[in-house]
């Protein structure tokens, strides 16, 4: 049996891990290509693939229009990072101050707002160089969602989007472009996925979360930030930013798997979804935090939408 999928590059290693594992256990071949979220969803809607992987959830209206279902699969973090030397190994920010930086309102690393959040830390009198993504990006979507939730000024001036009109800074493309830009630009600040920070010698910023605690991003804080996940509506639309919890990282990204609402072989697709939720170790081994699959698997009825739910 062969299953074809397409979508975001960030999940390609997970799809390959599924393929290696399920070929032995289930006789299942998985063919996945990285074509981006939009192209992946388009191929699925056209019936050219069996599933798509995305890091931006589809709304209920989008799912109905395209006759698709989505299931949350895994989490990682979006992390603000900087190329700046301080007297401390930790640099603290709040959502409001971070928004002011990306709005171009705070322009030096030793600004009063940053000194207030970092008492006892010597901050350099160095210009802040904002870097942002030019390409359409789920990372940008969840980052701007967070800024909009924690800053009314950002919400009104810029808003939420996978691609926005940035009020300040220089543009780069992709996680690799962001990492390279940050490394070569003294005083720069940007945002990057937690899985892309390996071997990047930059300062990861600690953020003040919903409870007022300053938190760094790691597997435990991502798991805590995702613990409020509900995914209660049949659309399972959820964006996990600034969630309650003393140990919660406040910018959690979620990856979703999309399948056809009325597939040609519903039993085959349902078995495939059960198999991937039954192997969370394949997700956890790729710098991701797996979603608990118990409730998801219980809700699968040959991938049909339960009657009476909207």
Secondary structure, DSSP 8 states (H G I E B T S, - for coil): -EEEEEE-GGGHHHHHHHHHHHHHHT--EEEEEE--HHHHHHHHHTTS-SEEEESS---HHHHHHHTEEEEEEEEEEEEEEE----SSS-EEE-HHHHHHHHTTS--BTT-HHHHHHSTT------B-EEEEE-S--HHHHHHHHHHHHH-HHHHHHT---SS---SSSEEE-HHHHHHHHHHHSTTEEEEEEGGG-TT---EEEEEE-TTS-EE--SHHHHHHHTTT----STT----EES-S-TT--SEEEEEEEEEETT-TTHHHHHHHHHHHHT-THHHHTTT-EE---HHHHHH-STT---TT--
